[in-house]
């Protein structure tokens, strides 16, 4: 990894589990800061604003600021703005997605939009599904923030953005452009923010099927930490399912030393 210069770091399962920081994660981030290693936090979460994500990290004792956060919502808004500046968008989502769309200079509307942009929406209704179906049928392009079928919560699993997207896709007969991991689009957006090419970027994450697959698709070196979804017990099956192998496997973040980068 000696020629790599920057990191794209996953959150849930890599730095924390819900409201519990993973031991050593805060210290590892501090070591990156002390060594002046450039990095960004990269998450499929589309519900929180960048500041909301950063605030959650700070509550766990991990140094974070909004300008270090890349969410699937921000990447989706940037994707649409790059393709169609000042486009009109029908948004199905939560505050993080609405704010990202507005800040990208896009216009939120329910009347003949250029795009239907959908993320996690815990207020999803039959009416919203109907609107999406009809607007896509009228020619709006369908963009999905992230394909996660399930969302962890304190009370157990919830349907994720991908589950809602599957309903819209089934109703409309149209497959969405997927922005979040395992798509490379989120990683490409993050690398542009980081100011580094794939050849100089390391993706660190706990999930072979999202983090590592996305990093590989974007041409980055990848490091799997076995603190979350992918463990040594299921690694072989996850590699078979993705057709991807991580560049390196670590049991803890502490094994990734700043002086190795």
C-alpha positions in Angstrom: 0.0 0.0 0.0 3.1 2.3 0.1 2.0 4.3 -3.0 -1.5 5.0 -1.8 -2.3 8.5 -0.5 -5.8 8.7 0.7 -8.6 6.7 2.3 -12.4 6.2 1.8 -13.7 4.8 5.0 -17.0 3.1 5.6 -18.9 3.8 8.8 -21.3 1.2 10.2 -19.5 -2.1 10.9 -16.1 -0.4 10.3 -16.1 2.5 12.9 -19.2 1.7 14.9 -22.1 -0.7 15.4 -25.2 1.6 15.7 -24.5 3.6 18.8 -21.4 1.7 19.9 -18.0 2.7 18.7 -15.8 -0.2 17.7 -12.8 -0.4 20.0 -9.8 1.4 18.6 -11.7 3.2 15.9 -11.4 6.7 17.4 -7.7 6.2 18.1 -7.2 5.1 14.5 -8.9 8.1 13.1 -6.8 10.3 15.4 -3.6 8.6 14.0 -4.7 9.5 10.5 -5.2 13.1 11.5 -1.8 13.2 13.2 -0.1 11.8 10.1 -2.0 14.2 7.9 -3.4 11.3 5.8 -6.3 12.6 3.6 -9.6 10.6 4.1 -13.3 10.9 3.8 -16.2 9.0 5.4 -18.3 7.3 2.8 -21.8 5.9 3.6 -24.8 4.6 1.8 -27.0 6.5 4.4 -29.2 9.0 2.6 -31.4 10.0 5.5 -28.9 12.1 7.5 -27.3 15.3 6.3 -23.5 15.4 6.2 -23.5 17.4 9.5 -25.9 14.8 11.0 -23.4 12.0 10.1 -20.5 14.0 11.5 -22.4 14.7 14.7 -23.2 11.0 15.2 -19.5 10.3 14.9 -18.5 13.0 17.3 -21.0 11.6 19.8 -19.1 8.3 19.6 -15.8 10.1 20.3 -14.6 10.0 16.6 -13.3 13.2 15.1 -15.5 14.3 12.2 -16.7 17.4 10.3 -19.3 17.7 7.6 -16.8 18.4 4.9 -15.3 14.9 5.5 -18.6 13.1 4.9 -19.8 11.6 1.6 -23.3 10.2 1.6 -25.3 8.5 -1.2 -27.6 11.5 -1.1 -24.9 13.9 -1.8 -23.5 11.7 -4.6 -27.0 11.2 -6.1 -27.6 15.0 -6.2 -24.2 15.6 -7.7 -24.8 12.9 -10.3 -28.0 14.5 -11.4 -26.6 18.0 -11.3 -23.7 16.9 -13.5 -25.9 15.3 -16.1 -28.7 18.0 -16.0 -27.8 21.2 -14.2 -30.8 22.8 -12.6 -32.9 19.7 -13.3 -36.3 19.3 -11.6 -36.6 16.3 -9.2 -39.4 14.5 -7.4 -37.8 13.4 -4.1 -38.8 10.4 -2.1 -36.6 10.5 1.0 -35.7 12.1 4.3 -34.0 15.4 5.3 -30.5 14.4 4.1 -31.7 13.8 0.6 -33.9 16.9 0.4 -31.0 19.1 1.6 -28.5 17.5 -0.8 -30.9 18.1 -3.8 -31.4 21.7 -2.8 -27.7 22.4 -2.2 -26.9 21.0 -5.6 -29.0 23.6 -7.3 -31.8 21.2 -8.3 -35.5 22.1 -8.1 -37.8 19.9 -6.1 -41.2 19.4 -7.7 -44.1 17.0 -8.1 -45.0 18.3 -11.5 -43.4 16.7 -14.6 -39.9 16.3 -13.0 -36.8 15.3 -15.0 -35.9 12.8 -12.3 -37.5 10.7 -9.6 -34.9 10.4 -6.9 -35.6 7.9 -4.1 -33.8 7.1 -0.9 -34.8 5.7 2.4 -38.2 7.1 3.4 -39.8 5.9 6.6 -42.9 7.8 5.6 -43.2 5.9 2.3 -46.9 5.6 1.2 -49.0 4.1 -1.5 -49.5 7.6 -2.8 -45.8 8.2 -3.2 -45.4 4.9 -5.0 -48.3 5.9 -7.3 -46.6 9.3 -8.0 -43.3 7.6 -8.8 -45.0 5.1 -11.1 -46.8 7.9 -13.0 -43.9 10.3 -13.2 -41.5 7.6 -14.5 -44.1 6.6 -17.0 -44.2 10.2 -18.2 -40.4 10.1 -18.8 -38.7 11.0 -15.5 -35.5 9.1 -15.0 -35.3 6.9 -11.9 -32.3 7.3 -9.6 -31.9 5.2 -6.4 -29.5 6.4 -3.7 -28.6 3.0 -2.5 -29.8 -0.6 -3.0 -29.7 -1.8 0.7 -32.8 -4.0 1.2 -32.6 -3.8 5.0 -31.9 -1.1 7.5 -30.7 -1.9 11.0 -32.5 -0.2 13.9 -32.7 -0.5 17.7 -35.9 -2.5 17.4 -34.6 -4.8 14.6 -34.4 -4.7 10.9 -36.4 -2.2 8.8 -37.0 -2.2 5.0 -34.2 -0.3 3.3 -34.1 2.1 0.4 -33.5 -0.8 -2.0 -36.8 -2.4 -0.9 -38.7 0.7 -1.7 -36.8 1.0 -4.9 -37.8 -2.5 -5.8 -41.5 -1.6 -5.4 -41.1 1.4 -7.7 -39.2 -0.7 -10.2 -41.7 -3.5 -10.2 -44.6 -1.0 -10.6 -42.9 1.1 -13.4 -41.0 -1.7 -15.1 -37.9 0.6 -15.0 -34.6 -0.2 -13.3 -33.0 2.7 -11.5 -29.5 4.2 -11.8 -28.0 3.0 -8.5 -25.6 5.5 -6.8 -24.5 3.9 -3.6 -22.3 0.9 -2.9 -21.8 -1.6 -4.5 -22.1 0.9 -7.4 -18.8 2.7 -8.3 -20.6 6.0 -8.6 -20.5 6.9 -4.9 -16.8 6.0 -4.8 -16.1 8.1 -7.9 -17.8 11.0 -6.3 -15.8 10.6 -3.1 -12.5 10.4 -5.0 -13.4 13.6 -6.8 -14.0 15.2 -3.4 -10.8 13.8 -2.1 -8.9 15.0 -5.2 -7.2 11.7 -5.8 -7.3 9.1 -8.6 -8.2 5.5 -7.9 -4.6 4.5 -8.1 -3.9 6.6 -5.0 -7.0 5.6 -3.0 -7.7 2.9 -0.5 -11.3 1.8 0.4 -11.7 0.5 3.9 -14.8 -1.4 4.9 -16.4 -4.3 6.6 -18.7 -5.6 3.9 -17.5 -7.5 0.8 -20.8 -7.1 -1.0 -20.9 -3.3 -0.7 -17.7 -1.6 0.4 -15.2 -3.9 -1.2 -17.2 -4.5 -4.3 -17.7 -0.8 -4.8 -14.0 -0.1 -4.2 -13.0 -2.8 -6.7 -15.5 -1.5 -9.3 -14.0 2.0 -8.9 -10.4 0.6 -9.4 -9.3 1.2 -5.8 -7.1 -0.9 -3.6 -9.4 -2.4 -0.9 -8.9 -3.4 2.7 -11.5 -5.5 4.5 -11.8 -5.3 8.3 -13.6 -8.3 9.8 -15.5 -6.2 12.4 -18.9 -6.2 10.7 -20.8 -8.0 8.0 -18.0 -10.0 6.4 -16.1 -12.2 8.9 -13.6 -15.0 8.5 -16.4 -17.5 8.7 -18.4 -16.1 5.7 -15.5 -14.6 3.8 -15.3 -17.4 1.2 -19.0 -17.3 0.4 -19.0 -13.5 0.2 -16.0 -13.6 -2.2 -17.8 -16.2 -4.3 -21.0 -14.0 -4.4 -19.2 -10.9 -5.4 -16.4 -12.3 -7.6 -14.1 -9.9 -5.8 -11.2 -10.4 -3.4 -10.0 -7.6 -1.0 -6.4 -6.4 -1.4 -5.8 -7.0 2.3 -7.8 -8.5 5.2 -7.4 -7.0 8.7 -9.0 -8.0 12.0 -8.8 -4.5 13.3 -8.3 -1.0 12.0 -5.1 -0.7 14.1 -3.4 -3.1 11.6 -3.6 -0.3 9.0 -0.8 2.0 10.1 -0.5 5.5 8.6 3.2 5.0 7.9 2.3 2.2 5.6 0.2 4.4 3.3 
